[in-house]
């Protein structure tokens, strides 16, 4: 027989709360959600900045490698004689 995982959250019983208590619970949950959304948005901004940095680095490397690839195409001057 399978049991529920230990980390499974149990749903609290809100049926005995007054309207004011329920509003407080909802307000706290909304604040927690807003904080998590802000943290997620900050992480997305950081990831985008990191991605842009990597893209600039890749472009710079490509520019540096370009002359190296041309050296393979040119003949040494001693072969022209």
C-alpha positions in Angstrom: 0.0 0.0 0.0 1.4 3.4 -1.0 1.6 6.2 1.5 1.7 9.9 0.8 5.1 11.4 0.7 6.4 13.1 3.8 6.8 16.4 2.1 3.2 16.5 0.8 1.5 19.6 2.3 -1.7 19.0 4.1 -4.5 21.5 3.4 -5.4 23.5 6.5 -8.9 23.6 7.6 -10.1 27.2 7.1 -13.8 26.5 7.9 -13.5 27.8 11.5 -12.0 31.1 10.6 -13.9 34.3 10.9 -14.2 36.6 7.9 -11.4 38.9 9.2 -9.1 35.9 9.8 -9.8 34.5 6.4 -9.1 37.9 4.8 -5.8 38.0 6.7 -4.9 34.5 5.5 -5.7 35.5 1.9 -3.7 38.7 2.2 -0.7 36.8 3.5 -0.9 34.3 0.7 -1.2 37.1 -1.9 1.9 38.7 -0.4 3.8 35.4 -0.5 2.8 34.9 -4.1 3.8 38.5 -5.0 7.2 38.0 -3.4 7.8 34.8 -5.3 6.7 36.4 -8.6 9.2 39.3 -7.9 12.0 36.8 -7.2 11.1 34.9 -10.4 11.1 38.1 -12.5 14.5 39.1 -11.0 15.9 35.7 -11.9 14.5 36.1 -15.5 16.2 39.5 -15.8 19.5 38.1 -14.6 19.2 35.1 -17.0 18.5 37.5 -19.9 21.5 39.7 -18.9 23.7 36.6 -18.7 22.4 35.3 -22.0 23.2 38.7 -23.6 26.7 38.6 -22.1 27.3 35.2 -23.5 26.0 36.2 -26.9 28.4 39.2 -27.0 31.2 36.9 -26.0 30.4 34.4 -28.7 30.2 37.3 -31.3 33.6 38.6 -30.1 35.1 35.1 -30.3 33.7 34.7 -33.8 35.3 38.0 -34.8 38.7 36.9 -33.4 38.5 33.6 -35.1 37.7 35.1 -38.5 41.3 36.1 -39.4 42.5 32.7 -38.3 40.2 31.0 -40.8 41.5 33.3 -43.6 45.1 32.3 -42.9 44.2 28.8 -44.1 42.9 30.2 -47.4 46.0 32.3 -48.3 49.1 30.8 -49.8 52.5 31.5 -48.3 54.6 33.8 -50.5 57.3 31.2 -51.0 54.8 29.0 -53.0 54.3 31.8 -55.6 57.8 31.5 -57.1 
